[in-house]
Amino acid sequence: MDKIRFGTSDLQVAPVILGCMRMNGAENPAEIIETAYDHGIDFFDHADIYGGGECETIFGKALKETSIKREDIILQTKCGIRKGMFDFSKEHIISSVEESLKRLGVDYVDALLLHRPDTLVEPEEVAAAFDQLEAQGKVKYFGVSNQKPMQIDLLKKTVKQPLVANQLQFGIKHTGMIDQGIHVNMTDEASIDRDGSILDYSRLNDMTIQAWSPYQYGFFEGVFIGNEKFADLNEILDRIAAHHNITATGLATAWILRHPAKMQVIAGTMNKERIKEIAKASEIKLSREEWYEIYRAAGNILP
Ligand SMILES: NC(=O)c1ccc[n+]([C@@H]2O[C@H](COP(=O)([O-])OP(=O)(O)OC[C@H]3O[C@@H](n4cnc5c(N)ncnc54)[C@H](OP(=O)(O)O)[C@@H]3O)[C@@H](O)[C@H]2O)c1
């Protein structure tokens, strides 16, 4: 699997990440980790809150059942979401990471992302937490999730580490960050800029977008692949997928990877066959015609 640059860092990473939010539902987590790793997916995404912490614990235990060495994988976790609030205080960031490390059974995570914006954020607190975690060797790279440009710039004013990644929902059925760029200066629904031109900002600043829930529509409403609600889209996906000798799931992955913003796809499947389909997709490069045909088939109208 061809690697991509992780933000402005020197680190080269796989374009496909295995998201571990659903690992507490996996039948055999060690086999899932091994399948991903054997197919080039050596980057694993976590959060302190997944399964109430259970997902990190299951992963940590399962990793030790495999022959994969800790230093051969990239481990990322997130913090900042608490019950009934968001919390980017120094105290919470540090204690959350320390708990994640214990659950994962490791000494450091490669990357830490701030999960969802905290309006009570005090950037000096974030900076102090990042400095301490970096100095202690507990976190190597830092980033954010679900943040827009001005929020990132506010952090950057004080935080000295480069913010290398931003995790955002993106996939064939969730394309707001693209729509508003295509519909500039129009008055239709698609022209509404809901995220401060985050796609352009990410490209201008070399921040890696990590596309979460890539196969879902809405906010966890369901999967669009094979879903009769989206029959026209699926017909086109199946035809183009057959042409490339991949599955529709693989194609939905290749569609994200085709974008020159060089995003990472975070796949949340706990199914070994799907992991292989998704890994295979990283070798496929869609044509411009195919990319736009899929975009239109998803219900998007070009001005
Ligand atoms: N930063 C954030 O706010 C945020 C929010 C949500 C998620 N995330 C990250 O993104 C990752 C992925 O999220 P997600 O699990 O919602 O995304 P997803 O990969 O779009 O969805 C995976 C789910 O869809 C099911 N599925 C059914 N048919 C499928 C098909 N044909 N292809 C692929 N999956 C199919 C999978 O079941 P099977 O297991 O049976 O295949 C699994 O339950 C998470 O693990 C987490 O790391 C981040």
The ligand as a Tripos MOL2 file, in Angstrom:
@<TRIPOS>MOLECULE
LIG
   48    52     1     0     0
SMALL
NO_CHARGES

@<TRIPOS>ATOM
      1 N1        -13.8390   11.7420   14.9660 N.am      1 LIG1
      2 C1        -15.0840   11.3870   15.0670 C.2       1 LIG1
      3 O1        -15.9410   12.1650   15.5230 O.2       1 LIG1
      4 C2        -15.5000   10.0130   14.6630 C.ar      1 LIG1
      5 C3        -16.8590    9.6770   14.6250 C.ar      1 LIG1
      6 C4        -17.2040    8.3950   14.2210 C.ar      1 LIG1
      7 C5        -16.2340    7.4800   13.8670 C.ar      1 LIG1
      8 N2        -14.9140    7.8280   13.9300 N.ar      1 LIG1
      9 C6        -13.8660    6.8560   13.5260 C.3       1 LIG1
     10 O2        -14.2050    6.3690   12.2550 O.3       1 LIG1
     11 C7        -14.2220    4.9470   12.2870 C.3       1 LIG1
     12 C8        -15.1970    4.4290   11.2910 C.3       1 LIG1
     13 O3        -16.5250    4.7810   11.6950 O.3       1 LIG1
     14 P1        -17.7430    3.8520   11.3170 P.3       1 LIG1
     15 O4        -17.5160    2.4880   11.8430 O.co2     1 LIG1
     16 O5        -18.9770    4.5650   11.6820 O.co2     1 LIG1
     17 O6        -17.5980    3.8590    9.7310 O.3       1 LIG1
     18 P2        -17.9050    2.8850    8.5390 P.3       1 LIG1
     19 O7        -16.6480    2.1840    8.1680 O.co2     1 LIG1
     20 O8        -18.5380    3.7590    7.5070 O.co2     1 LIG1
     21 O9        -18.9920    1.8460    9.0410 O.3       1 LIG1
     22 C9        -18.6380    0.5740    9.5030 C.3       1 LIG1
     23 C10       -19.8910   -0.1600    9.8970 C.3       1 LIG1
     24 O10       -20.7010   -0.3730    8.7410 O.3       1 LIG1
     25 C11       -20.9640   -1.7610    8.6300 C.3       1 LIG1
     26 N3        -21.0840   -2.1540    7.2180 N.ar      1 LIG1
     27 C12       -22.1550   -2.8230    6.6850 C.ar      1 LIG1
     28 N4        -22.0040   -2.9920    5.3860 N.ar      1 LIG1
     29 C13       -20.7860   -2.4530    5.0640 C.ar      1 LIG1
     30 C14       -20.0800   -2.3570    3.8560 C.ar      1 LIG1
     31 N5        -20.5630   -2.8370    2.7010 N.pl3     1 LIG1
     32 N6        -18.8790   -1.7630    3.8600 N.ar      1 LIG1
     33 C15       -18.3570   -1.2530    5.0080 C.ar      1 LIG1
     34 N7        -18.9940   -1.3280    6.2130 N.ar      1 LIG1
     35 C16       -20.2080   -1.9240    6.2220 C.ar      1 LIG1
     36 C17       -19.8090   -2.4370    9.3110 C.3       1 LIG1
     37 O11       -20.2200   -3.7370    9.6980 O.3       1 LIG1
     38 P3        -19.1700   -4.9710    9.6770 P.3       1 LIG1
     39 O12       -18.2860   -4.7780   10.8440 O.co2     1 LIG1
     40 O13       -20.0720   -6.1450    9.8190 O.co2     1 LIG1
     41 O14       -18.4600   -4.9370    8.3710 O.co2     1 LIG1
     42 C18       -19.5940   -1.5200   10.4970 C.3       1 LIG1
     43 O15       -20.5540   -1.7790   11.5000 O.3       1 LIG1
     44 C19       -14.5090    4.6050   13.7510 C.3       1 LIG1
     45 O16       -14.0720    3.3060   14.0900 O.3       1 LIG1
     46 C20       -13.7360    5.6680   14.4600 C.3       1 LIG1
     47 O17       -12.3740    5.2650   14.5190 O.3       1 LIG1
     48 C21       -14.5520    9.0810   14.2940 C.ar      1 LIG1
@<TRIPOS>BOND
     1     1     2 1
     2     2     3 2
     3     2     4 1
     4     4     5 ar
     5     4    48 ar
     6     5     6 ar
     7     6     7 ar
     8     7     8 ar
     9     8     9 1
    10     8    48 ar
    11     9    10 1
    12     9    46 1
    13    10    11 1
    14    11    12 1
    15    11    44 1
    16    12    13 1
    17    13    14 1
    18    14    15 2
    19    14    16 1
    20    14    17 1
    21    17    18 1
    22    18    19 2
    23    18    20 1
    24    18    21 1
    25    21    22 1
    26    22    23 1
    27    23    24 1
    28    23    42 1
    29    24    25 1
    30    25    26 1
    31    25    36 1
    32    26    27 ar
    33    26    35 ar
    34    27    28 ar
    35    28    29 ar
    36    29    30 ar
    37    29    35 ar
    38    30    31 1
    39    30    32 ar
    40    32    33 ar
    41    33    34 ar
    42    34    35 ar
    43    36    37 1
    44    36    42 1
    45    37    38 1
    46    38    39 2
    47    38    40 1
    48    38    41 1
    49    42    43 1
    50    44    45 1
    51    44    46 1
    52    46    47 1
@<TRIPOS>SUBSTRUCTURE
     1 LIG1         1 GROUP 0 **** ****
